[in-house]
């Protein structure tokens, strides 16, 4: 089941994030760290009503933020449909213990269904150039790489992806 997150879910989401940071470091990926994403960011997502969780057997096993907020840096990207409204998903994470079970794909499909439900037929996402697993996930789910950018004080590029629904 995927549902809107509530305040009680934050502690579980933050534990998943901490566990994910450990795995990312082991993989040589510093996209996430102690400075990003923070509890404050997830609290803001919760207050905006854009934070969702994936539950299995009564446990929170993943989360995703879904909204229409595009980073300012997106303006420099050559999107296929630059003037079309888009839904963007952020901070997709799955408990490392539950990886390889298709949960990330289910969360992406949920975001896409959400977009359709509000009349939006276009998705955007970005990920760090060192995050090979996210890149593979997006390609597997039909996203196309359309550009590269720098932001969030990171040394390496971020890759931008899109998908028409």
C-alpha positions, 0 to 999 in steps of 0.5 A, spaced: 500 500 500 502 507 498 499 512 502 500 519 504 505 520 510 503 522 517 508 525 522 509 518 525 512 516 519 517 521 519 522 517 524 521 511 519 523 515 513 529 518 516 531 511 518 531 509 511 534 515 509 540 514 514 541 506 511 541 509 504 546 514 506 550 508 508 549 504 502 550 510 497 557 511 501 559 504 500 557 504 492 562 511 492 555 515 491 555 522 495 548 524 493 545 524 500 549 525 506 548 528 513 546 535 509 541 532 504 536 530 505 534 532 512 528 531 517 526 539 515 525 537 508 521 531 509 517 535 514 516 540 509 514 535 504 509 532 509 506 539 511 505 540 503 501 534 502 507 531 497 510 525 501 508 518 500 510 512 504 510 505 501 508 500 507 508 492 507 506 488 512 505 494 517 512 497 515 514 503 512 519 500 506 520 506 502 518 513 500 517 518 495 515 526 494 511 528 488 509 535 486 510 540 481 516 543 484 522 544 479 528 546 481 531 553 478 536 549 475 531 545 470 530 552 466 537 551 463 535 543 461 533 542 453 526 539 455 522 536 450 516 540 452 519 546 456 512 549 456 508 543 458 506 542 466 510 536 469 510 532 475 516 531 479 518 526 484 524 527 489 527 523 494 525 516 492 528 511 497 527 504 499 529 500 505 536 497 503 533 490 506 527 491 501 531 492 494 531 489 488 523 487 489 520 492 485 518 497 490 522 503 487 518 502 480 512 501 484 513 508 487 515 511 480 508 508 477 504 511 483 507 518 481 505 517 474 498 515 476 498 521 481 500 525 475 495 522 470 489 523 476 491 531 476 491 531 468 498 532 467 502 527 462 509 529 463 514 527 468 521 530 470 526 527 475 534 528 476 539 524 479 546 525 481 551 522 476 554 518 481 548 514 482 548 509 477 542 505 480 537 511 480 540 512 472 538 504 471 532 505 474 529 511 470 531 508 464 528 501 465 521 505 467 521 509 460 525 515 462 529 519 457 536 522 459 535 530 456 540 534 460 545 535 465 546 540 470 550 542 477 547 544 483 546 543 491 553 544 492 555 538 489 562 537 485 559 532 480 553 533 475 546 531 475 542 528 470 535 530 468 530 525 465 523 526 462 517 521 460 511 523 457 505 519 460 
